[in-house]
Amino acid sequence: MKKKVVAIGMFDGVHLGHRKVLKTAVDYARNYNSETVVLTFDSIPKKQSGMLLTLAEKIRLIKSRGIKKIRVLPFNEIKNLIPENFLKLYLKNCFCIVIGYNFRFGKKRRGTVKTIENFCKKTIIVKPVRYKNKIISSTLIKKELLAGKIEKINRLLGQNYTFEGKVIRGLGFGKKLGYPTANLIVEKEKILPEGIFISRSEIGSKKYHSITYIGRRPTLGLSAITVEVYILGFAGRLYGKKISVELLSKIRNDKKFLSVEKLVQQIKNDLEITKSYFNR
């Protein structure tokens, strides 16, 4: 049986800092003819709001880093374990443990990097990755995402911020205006920034240029968050299908228009901005 090199963390976002941790584990395992294992969690503490990745997305991205074995622990079941018991239960046969510089675990987050170093002789602590003198973290990315700084967070993530949704029937308002949109249901834990965005949408295996609206449709007097995608160059039925949407750049904030005519003119302007983006 091969020795195990275990990388442990929440890995929400699988951003550039997380990728450094994963690469360190993969490289070390390769050098010592060992197996890389990732230990992660299925959810985050309740006091934290929303996730950058659904569990399925996180697993897919971790696997894309060349890691085949991933163990997902139920956060709510292990959050009250004292650090020593957590280590004995899940990490007792490790050859090497790889963690980020600020990793905390166990009841009341009492477990620290030092706790792990005392438990495992071979512990690798990975230094943070910085962008313009700021440490890249999931917290920073969430903040910038909600502020609409899409191009910046895409650089911090190392890929475009993406979400997936199932197409449902909407009010048909976009179609009446001449711009039929796909209304999406997105997993509720996924963080979505409000506004109008240049995007790229994947249907099946084909990608299309698109405009994505995430907001409360104030012109219609509504309040619930809705997600709508206008797909350029697409003709066909989408009900029930899944669409993957990459956010590329923010066009503007949502706003209430005094008339439908002004809304239509703004949609035309948004469309021109989107076309210019892809033609540059």
C-alpha positions in Angstrom: 0.0 0.0 0.0 1.3 3.4 -1.0 2.1 6.0 1.6 -0.4 8.9 1.8 0.3 12.6 1.3 -2.8 14.4 2.5 -3.8 18.0 1.6 -6.5 19.3 3.9 -8.7 22.3 3.7 -12.1 23.8 2.8 -10.8 24.8 -0.6 -13.8 27.0 -1.4 -13.1 28.5 -4.7 -10.0 26.3 -5.4 -8.3 29.7 -6.0 -4.6 30.3 -6.6 -3.7 29.9 -3.0 -5.5 26.5 -2.8 -3.9 25.4 -6.0 -0.5 26.0 -4.5 -1.4 23.7 -1.6 -2.7 21.0 -4.0 0.4 21.3 -6.2 2.7 21.0 -3.2 1.0 17.8 -2.2 1.0 16.3 -5.7 4.7 17.2 -6.2 5.7 15.7 -2.9 3.7 12.5 -3.4 5.3 12.1 -6.9 8.8 12.6 -5.5 8.3 10.0 -2.7 6.2 7.5 -4.8 3.2 8.2 -2.6 -0.6 8.8 -3.1 -2.1 12.2 -2.9 -5.3 12.4 -1.0 -7.4 15.6 -0.4 -9.5 15.9 2.8 -12.2 18.5 2.5 -15.6 19.4 3.9 -19.1 19.4 2.5 -20.2 22.8 3.9 -19.0 25.9 5.8 -19.7 27.2 9.3 -23.2 28.8 9.5 -21.7 32.2 10.4 -20.2 32.3 7.0 -22.6 33.1 4.2 -22.6 31.4 0.8 -20.1 29.3 -1.1 -18.0 30.1 -4.1 -18.4 26.5 -5.2 -21.0 23.9 -4.8 -19.6 20.6 -3.5 -19.8 19.0 -7.0 -17.9 22.0 -8.5 -15.2 21.8 -5.9 -14.7 18.1 -6.4 -14.5 18.6 -10.2 -11.9 21.4 -9.8 -9.7 19.4 -7.3 -9.7 16.5 -9.7 -8.6 18.8 -12.5 -5.4 19.4 -10.5 -4.4 15.8 -11.0 -5.9 14.4 -7.8 -8.0 11.2 -8.0 -8.7 10.5 -4.3 -10.9 13.0 -2.4 -12.5 12.4 0.9 -15.4 14.7 1.9 -16.2 15.0 5.6 -19.6 16.1 6.9 -18.7 19.4 8.5 -21.7 19.4 10.9 -20.7 16.0 12.3 -17.0 16.8 12.9 -17.1 20.5 13.8 -17.3 19.7 17.6 -14.4 17.2 17.6 -11.4 18.3 19.7 -8.4 18.7 17.4 -6.6 15.7 18.8 -9.5 13.4 18.1 -9.9 14.7 14.6 -6.3 14.0 13.8 -6.5 10.5 15.2 -9.7 9.7 13.3 -8.8 11.0 9.9 -5.0 11.5 9.7 -3.3 8.9 11.8 -1.7 7.0 8.9 -0.4 9.9 6.9 3.1 10.0 5.6 2.9 13.8 5.1 0.3 16.5 5.7 0.1 19.6 3.5 -1.8 22.6 4.8 -2.2 26.3 4.2 -0.4 28.7 6.5 -3.6 29.7 8.4 -5.5 26.4 8.6 -7.6 26.0 11.7 -9.8 23.0 12.6 -11.7 21.2 15.4 -14.0 22.5 18.1 -14.0 26.3 18.3 -11.2 26.2 15.7 -8.7 25.3 18.4 -6.5 23.2 16.1 -3.7 25.1 14.5 -0.8 24.6 12.2 1.3 23.9 15.3 -1.2 21.2 16.4 -0.6 19.4 13.1 3.1 19.8 13.2 3.2 18.1 16.7 1.1 15.3 15.3 2.9 14.5 12.1 6.6 14.7 11.7 6.4 15.6 8.1 4.0 18.6 7.8 4.4 21.1 5.0 3.0 24.6 5.6 2.3 26.4 2.3 2.9 30.1 2.3 0.1 32.4 1.0 -0.2 33.6 -2.6 -0.5 37.4 -3.0 -2.1 39.6 -5.6 -1.0 43.3 -5.4 0.2 42.8 -1.8 -3.0 41.2 -0.6 -3.2 37.6 0.4 -5.6 35.6 -1.8 -8.3 34.1 0.3 -11.9 32.9 -0.2 -13.0 35.8 2.1 -11.3 38.4 -0.1 -12.8 36.8 -3.3 -16.3 36.7 -1.9 -16.0 40.4 -1.0 -14.8 41.4 -4.4 -17.3 39.2 -6.1 -20.2 40.9 -4.3 -18.7 44.2 -5.2 -18.9 43.2 -8.9 -15.2 43.1 -9.5 -15.5 40.1 -11.9 -12.3 40.5 -13.8 -10.3 40.8 -10.6 -11.8 37.7 -9.0 -11.3 35.7 -12.1 -7.6 36.4 -11.8 -7.6 35.5 -8.1 -9.4 32.2 -8.9 -7.2 31.4 -11.9 -10.4 30.8 -13.9 -13.7 32.5 -14.7 -16.3 32.5 -12.0 -18.9 30.0 -13.1 -22.3 28.8 -12.0 -24.8 26.3 -13.3 -28.5 26.5 -13.5 -31.6 24.6 -14.7 -33.8 26.5 -17.2 -37.3 27.1 -15.9 -40.3 29.0 -17.2 -40.2 32.7 -16.4 -42.7 35.5 -16.9 -41.9 35.8 -20.6 -41.2 39.5 -20.2 -37.9 39.4 -22.1 -39.5 37.6 -25.0 -42.2 40.4 -25.2 -39.4 43.0 -25.4 -37.7 41.0 -28.2 -34.9 39.6 -26.0 -36.0 36.1 -24.9 -34.0 35.0 -21.9 -33.4 31.7 -20.2 -34.5 31.8 -16.5 -32.2 29.8 -14.3 -32.6 28.1 -10.9 -29.2 28.1 -9.2 -28.2 26.2 -6.0 -29.1 28.4 -3.1 -25.7 28.3 -1.4 -23.9 29.6 -4.5 -22.9 33.3 -4.2 -24.2 35.4 -7.0 -23.3 39.1 -7.5 -26.2 41.4 -8.6 -25.9 43.3 -11.8 -25.7 42.9 -15.6 -22.7 40.9 -16.9 -20.9 39.9 -20.1 -20.8 36.2 -19.9 -20.2 32.9 -21.8 -22.8 30.2 -21.6 -22.4 26.5 -22.3 -25.3 24.4 -23.5 -24.4 20.8 -24.0 -20.9 21.0 -25.4 -21.3 24.3 -27.3 -20.4 27.8 -25.9 -22.2 31.0 -26.7 -21.6 34.7 -26.0 -24.3 35.9 -23.6 -25.5 38.6 -21.3 -26.5 37.6 -17.7 -28.9 39.5 -15.5 -28.8 38.8 -11.7 -31.2 41.0 -9.8 -34.6 41.8 -8.5 -36.2 43.3 -11.6 -37.1 46.6 -10.0 -38.8 47.9 -13.2 -41.4 45.2 -12.8 -41.8 45.9 -9.1 -40.4 42.5 -8.0 -38.1 41.7 -5.1 -36.9 38.1 -5.4 -33.5 37.5 -6.9 -33.7 36.1 -10.5 -31.1 34.9 -12.9 -31.7 35.4 -16.6 -29.4 34.8 -19.5 -29.8 36.2 -23.0 -27.8 34.0 -25.4 -26.5 35.5 -28.6 -27.0 33.5 -31.7 -29.1 30.8 -30.1 -32.5 29.6 -31.3 -34.2 26.7 -29.7 -36.0 25.4 -26.6 -34.1 25.3 -23.4 -36.7 24.4 -20.7 -35.4 21.7 -18.4 -31.8 21.9 -19.7 -28.8 22.9 -17.7 -26.7 25.9 -18.7 -23.2 26.7 -17.3 -22.5 30.4 -17.2 -19.1 32.0 -16.9 -19.1 35.7 -15.7 -16.5 37.7 -17.6 -17.0 41.3 -16.9 -19.6 43.6 -15.2 -21.5 46.0 -17.5 -23.5 47.9 -14.9 -25.6 47.8 -11.8 -29.3 47.0 -11.9 -31.6 49.9 -11.9 -35.3 50.8 -12.2 -36.4 52.3 -15.5 -39.2 54.8 -15.7 -40.5 53.2 -18.9 -40.3 50.0 -20.9 -38.9 52.0 -23.8 -36.0 53.1 -21.7 -35.4 49.6 -20.5 -35.3 48.3 -24.1 -32.8 51.1 -25.1 -30.6 50.1 -22.2 -30.7 46.4 -23.3 -29.6 47.5 -26.8 -26.7 49.4 -25.2 -25.7 46.4 -23.1 -25.8 44.2 -26.2 -23.5 46.6 -28.0 -21.0 46.6 -25.1 -21.1 42.8 -25.1 -20.5 42.5 -28.8 -17.6 45.0 -28.6 -16.1 42.9 -25.7 -16.0 39.7 -27.8 -14.8 41.5 -30.9 -11.9 43.3 -29.3 
